[in-house]
Amino acid sequence: MSEAPKKSYGQILKSSALIGGSTAISVGFSMVRAKAMALLLGPSGYGLFAIYNSISDLARTIAGLGIKSSGVRQIAEAVGSGDNRKVACTVTTLRRVALYSGAVGALLLVLLCKPVSKFSFETYEEAGAVALMASVAFFMDVSEGQTALIQGMRRIGDLARMNVLGALFGTISTIAIIYYFGKRGLVPSLVCVAVMTLITSWWYARKIKVEHVPVSTSEVLQEASGLVKLGLVFMVSALAAVGAAYFVRIILSRELGHAAAGYYQAAWAVGAVYISFILQAMGADFYPRLTAVANRHEECNQLVNEQAEVGLLMAGPGILGTLSFAPLAITIFYRPDFAPAAEVLRWLCLGMLVRVVTWPMGFIVLAKGDRKTFFWVEVLTNAGYVSLVWLGIKWLGLRGAGVAFFLLYSVNFVALYLVVRRLTGFRWSKASRHLAFLFAPLVLVVFLGCYFLSDWGAALLGAAVTLPAGFYSMKALCRLVPENNLPKPARKLIGLLGLRGST
């Protein structure tokens, strides 16, 4: 393998280690927070939290105008141009738009608090709590503007530290509030998390020194126009995603009760423990890198294939392990009466495997700036998800929500592949196909074992498959990066495990 591909794989693994490691720690804090809430509130209270959290996501998505995603792209392009004036203009505009849009979005939620309360909870009694969520929208929007600056500048280390500190402080404050106030503390706990996120993002964003150059109002308006136009497309697509999550929880709550929404939230949280750090790593460093080569199709497609290979190698063993020990994981992270979440989790794991492969392809559409295609892919995907969940619950009960997720990403994979093939002539590499054909049958075997064997039998089968798959993945990852580029402790561990890679 030539030096250039090895350097690319090394960059992917380095960013995955930084962002992925920080995200894993952040998710760990989130699970501690979820465990505490499950113990203090039970399935029904946890389901209520899921609905409030979905309202928060909707509000901040609308307030954000998609500037986090468009801001990363604009800043990455400005930095790549080497024009300091353009960088200064983009950063100034980003900060102003984040502040103003956050304020407008917060005001909108205050004005609509009564209808939102009525639709979400079938009562006006929660209108005051919904109005308080406006502060969450404002704080998170300003924070996301600062995060876009850090990510666009590719300060991956600061981004990683910011994720960990925000999660740590948010977890401590949430547990304390829920412990003392119970269900009445749900909304204040979300406000505290938003405040902690804002403080940590500000702390690291202030370290970025941007050259002070005079920027005229016309320049700011012109930059803001491009930022918001692209951002609105991102906002609508993100709104479709969080809107789908909101409607799924509302459907579950109305059809099966608040406890069902709690079970689904629990399964979703556990399913994201291992996968989220891989997807976060893609978004943090992969997206800006891909944007820089978006018009060089061969290089762009190679980068997507490399990211997919690393994603499969890192995600495959984790998905196998989660499938194998789903009931145990639910009991450990929550409590025994959350057991119905285990079956939903298994179906989510199937969907997560497809999602890891689909995710890098989606970034091609983002990097190319094809707003129309991106808009329709996202809207139709999430509308389809809500429809599938509604049908799944009608036919299969709670399990149907998990089945719907798997079906969604199976269809999404085919549709998105056809789209990016048209945009860049994308084809899966031989290495990517090899890994897909390796992990797909293993996941299927473990999944079927959960239905045909006892819990102990399924766990033993899963362990027998997961351990060698994990060893294979580690060995394959070690081959992709020159060993002398790894830290000394990592080289010693590789030697002890017999995973000597290239030099």
N, C-alpha and C positions, 0 to 999 in steps of 0.2 A: 504494500500500500504506500502511495506517495506521501510526502510530508504534508501537502496541502490538505488532503482529506483528514489526516490524523489531527492536524491543527484544528479543523472544524469540529471533529468529534470531541476533541479536548475542550473546546470552548463550550460545546453543548453540555458536556459532563460537569464542567466547572460551574456554569450557571445553574445547572440542575442541583449541584451539591450546595451552592449558596442559597438560592431561593427555595429549592426543594427542602433543604435541611431546616431553614427558618420556617417554612410553611408547615413542615411536619411538627415542629415544636409548637407553632401557633395552633395547629389542629389539636395537638395534645392538650393545650390549655383549653381549647374549645370543648373537648371531650370531658375535661374535669368540670368545666362549667355546666355542661349538659348533664353529667352524672349528679352533680349537686342539685340541679333543678329538678331532675327526675325523682330524686329522693324526697325533695321538699314539696313538689307539686303533684307528682303522679302523672299517669298518661293523659288525663283530661286537662290538667293544668299545663302540661307540656304542649298539648295540642293548641291551647289558647295562646301560648307563647309563639308557636309556629305561625299563627294567623297574624299576630302583632308584628312579627319579624317580616312577614310578607308585605304588610302595609308599609313598613319602614323601607323595604327594598323598592317598592313601587314609587314612594314619594321621592326618595333620593335619586332614582333613575330619571324621573321626570325633571327634577330640579337640576340634575347634572348636565342635561342637554348632550350627553355623550362626549363631553370634552375630555374625559380621562383617556379614552381611546384615540380620539382625533388629536388631542394634545400630544400624546406620545409620538404619533406619526409626524405631526408638524415640527416638533422639536428635533426628532431624529433627522428629518430632512434638512432642517436649518443647520444643525451641527455638521451634517455631512457636506453641506455646501461650503463650509469654512468662512462664511460671511458673519462676522461678529454682530453687525448691525441687524441682520435678519434674526439672529438668535435672540438678541435683546428685545426686538419687537415682538417676537413670538412668545417669549416668557412673560413680558409685561401684559400682553393681551390675554394670555391664559389665566393669569392671576386675577385680572379684572373680571373676566367673563365668569370665572368660578364663583367669585364673591356675589356678583349681581344675580346670576341665575339661581344660586342657592337661596338668596333672599326672596326672590319671586316665587320659587317653588315652595318654600316654607309658608309664605302668605297664602298660596293657593290651597294648601292642605288645611290651614286654619279655617278658611272660608267654606271648605267642603267637608268639614269634620262630621257634621250630622248625617249627610247621605252616606258617607263612607262607613260610619258606625252602623247605620241601619242595614246596609248591604252585607257588611262583614259579620255582624253579630245579631242581626234581626232585632235590634233595639237601639234607641238613641242614648241609652245610659252610658255608653262608652265614648261619647262625643268629646268629652274633656280629655280623655286619655289619647284619643286620635289627634286632637289639636296639639297636644304636647309632643307628638311624634314629629311635628314641623321642625322642632329644634334639631332632631336627628338628621332630617333632610339637609338642613343648612350646614351643620357641622361636617357631615360626610361629604357634601359637595365641595366645600373649601378644601377639605383634606384630599379629595381625589385630584383636585387641580395641582396640589403640591406633589402628590404621588406621581402624576403624569410627568412633572418636571424631572423628578429623580429618575424615573424609568427612561424617559426620553434621552437623558444624559448618560444612560447606561451605568449609573452608579449602583451596581448590583449589590455590593456589600452593604451600603446604606439602606437599600430597599429591604434586604434580609433582616438587618437589625431593627428596622422600623416595624416590620411585621411581628417580630418576637416581642418587643416591648409593648406594642399596642395590645397584643393578645394577653400578655401577662397582667397589665394594669386593668384591662377590661374584665378579665376573669376574677380578679380579687374584688373589684367593686361590685360586680354582678352577684357573686355568692353572698357578699355581706348584705346587699340590699334585699335579695330574695329571702335570706335567712330571717331578717327582722320584719319584713313587710309581707311575705308570702306573695299571693297573686297580685296584690296591690302594688308590688314592686316591679312588675314585669316591664312597664313602660319606662319608669325611672332607670332601670338597669340598662335598657337599650340606649337611653340618653347618655349614661355614663360611658358606655362603650364608645359612642360617637365622640365624646369629649376626649377620651384617652387617645383615640385614633388621630384626632385633630392635633393634639399636642405633640405626639411623636412624629407625625409627618412634618409639622412646622419645624421641629428641632433639626431634622436632617435636611429639609429644603433650604433652610437659612445658610447652610454650609456651602451651597452652590454659588459661586461668584460669577455673576454675569456682568459683562462690561457695560458701564453706564454710558449710554449714548442717547442724545435727544431723539425722541420718537414723536412724530406729529400725530395729531388726532386722526387725520386721514389715513395714516399708515396703520394705526391701531384698528380703525374701523374696517379697513381692507383685510387685515389679518384676521379680525374677528369674524368677518363674513365667511372666509374660507374655513375657519375653525368650527363655526356653528353649523354651516351647511353640511360639512362632513359629519360633525358631531350629531346632528339631528338624525342622520341615518343610523349611526351607532345607537342613539338614544331609542329610536323606534324598535331596533332589533333587540336591545337590552330590555326595553319595556315589554316586548313580546315574551322574553324569557322569564322575567320576574312576574309578569302578569300571568303567565302559564302556571308558575309555582303558586301564586296567590289563588288562582281559580281551582287548582288541584286540591289545595288544602280546604277551600270553601266547600267543594264538592264532597270531599271525604267527611268533613264535619257535618254537613247537612244530611248526607245519605247514611253515614255509619256512626256519627257522633264525634265529639271532640277527641275521644280516646284514639279513634282511628287516625285522625290527623297527627296525634302524638306518635303513634306507631310508625307512620310513614316518615315523619321528621326524624325519628330515631334511626330508622333504616338508612335514610339518606345521609345522615351525619356520619354513621359508621362506614358506609360505602365510600365516602369521600376522604376518609382518614388517609388512605395510602395514595389514592389517585390525585387528590387535589395538589399535592406538592409537585407532581410531574406537569400538570396542566399550568400551574402557576409559573413554573420555570420556563415553559414554552412562551407564555405571555410576556414575561419579564425581559428576556434577552433575545429570544428567537424572533419575536415580532419586529423589533427595531432592525435586527440583522437582515431579515427577509425583505423589509421595506427598502433597504439600501440596494438590493439586487433584484427587485421585482421586475424590472424590464429586461433583465438578462435571464431568459427563460431556462436555459440549461442549468445555470448556476442556482437559480431559484428552486427548480425541481429537485436537484441534488440535495439542497439544504433541507427540503421537506422530507425526503426519503431518509436522510440521516437522523432527523429529529424523530421520525416514526420508529426507526430501528431502536434508538436509545429509549424511547417511550415504551415500546413493547418489552424490551429487556428489563426495564425497571418496574413496569406495571404487572407483567405476567405473574411472577411469583406472589406478589401481594394479593392479586385477585384470587389466585388459587387458594392462598391461605385464608382469606376472608370467607370464601365459599365453604371451605372445609370446617371452619369453626364459627359459623354464623350464629348459632344459638348461644354458644359460650360468649362470643363477643357482645351480643346484645345484653346478656345477663351481667357481664362485667362492667360495661359502659353505662348501663342503666339499672334495671332491677328485674327480678323474675317475671313480674306482671307485664313486662314489655315483650314477652315471648312471641306474640303474633308478628312482630316486626321482622323476625328471622327469615320467613319465607319471602317477604318483600325484598329483603336485602339480597337474597340469592339471585333474584331476577335483575336487580339493579347491577349486580356484579357482571352479569352477561352483557348488559348494556354498556357498562364502563369499559369493558374490553374493546368493544366497537368504537366507543367514544375516543379512546386513546389514539386509535388509528385515524379516526375522522378529524380530530382536532387540528393536526398540522395542516391538512388540506384547507381547512377553513381560513387559515391565515393568508393563503394565497389571494383570496378574494379581498381581504382587508388590505394587504400590502399593495395590491394593484389599484386600490381606491375605486373599485367597481361598485359604486353605491347602490345602483338599481338592483344588481344581482344579489348583493349582500342583504339588502332590505327584504327581497322576496324569499330568499332562502330561509332567513330567520323567522319571518312572520309565518310562512306556511309550515315550517317545522314546529313552531310552538303552538300554533292553532291545531295542528294535527295531534300534538301531545295531549292537549286538553280533551279533544274529541275521543282519543284512544282511552284516556283515563276514565272518562264518563262511561264509555261502552264497557271497558274492562271491569269497572266496579259493578255495573248492572249485571254482568254475566258471571264474574268470578269473585266478587266481593273485594276485600282488601288486597288480595293477591293481584287483582287486575291492574292496580296502580304500578306494580313492578313490571308486569308483563308489558304494559303500555310503553314503559321506558325502553325496554329492550327492542320492541318493534319499531319505535320511533327512530332509534339510532341505526337500526338495520336499513331502514328506508333512506334515512339521511345520508348514510355512507354511500349508497349507490347514486343518489341524486347529486351529492356534492362532488363525487368523482367525475361525473359527466360534466359538471360545470367547470371544474379546474382543468379538465382535459381540453375543453374548448378555449380557456383563457391562456394556458401556457403549454399545452401539449403534454401535460403531466402523465407519467406512467410510473407504476410501482417498480422499484428496482428488484433485482433477483434476491438480494439480502432481505428486503422488507417482506417479500412474498414467502421466503423460507421461514422467517420468524412467525408470520401469521399462520402458516400451515402447521407450525410446531405447537403454538400455544392454544389455538382454537380447539383441536381435539382433546387436549389435556383438560381445558376448562369444561368441555362438554362431559367428559368422563366423570370429573369430580361433581359436577352439577347433577348428573343423573344418579350418582351414588347417594346424594342427599335424599332422594326419593325412594330408592330401592333398598337402602341399608338402614340400620338403626343409627342413632346419632353418633354412638361410639364407632360403629363400623365405617360411617361416612368420614369421621374425623381421622381414623387410621388410614383409610384410602387417600384422603386429601394430603395427609402428612407424607405418605409414601410417594406422592406425585410432586408435592410442593418442594421438598428438600432437594431432590436432584435437579428440578427446574431452576431453583434458586442458585444452585452451584453452577449450572450451565450459564445462567445469565451473568453471574459475577465474572466467570472466566471469559465470556464473550466481551463484556465491557472492558476488561483488562486488556484485551487484544487491541481495542480501538484507540487506546491512549498510550504513548510511550511511557514506560515505567519510571524513567528518570524525571518525568514531569510531575509525579505524584509526591505527596508529603512523605517524609521518612517513616512515620508510623504506619502509613498505608502500605508502603513497600514491604515492611516487615510482616504485616498481616497477610499480604499476598503470598509472601514466601512461605509462611507457616501453613497456609491453606493449599499450597501447590498451584497457585493461579498465576504463575509467571506469564506476563504478557510480552509485548515487544519492547525493545530498548532503543 
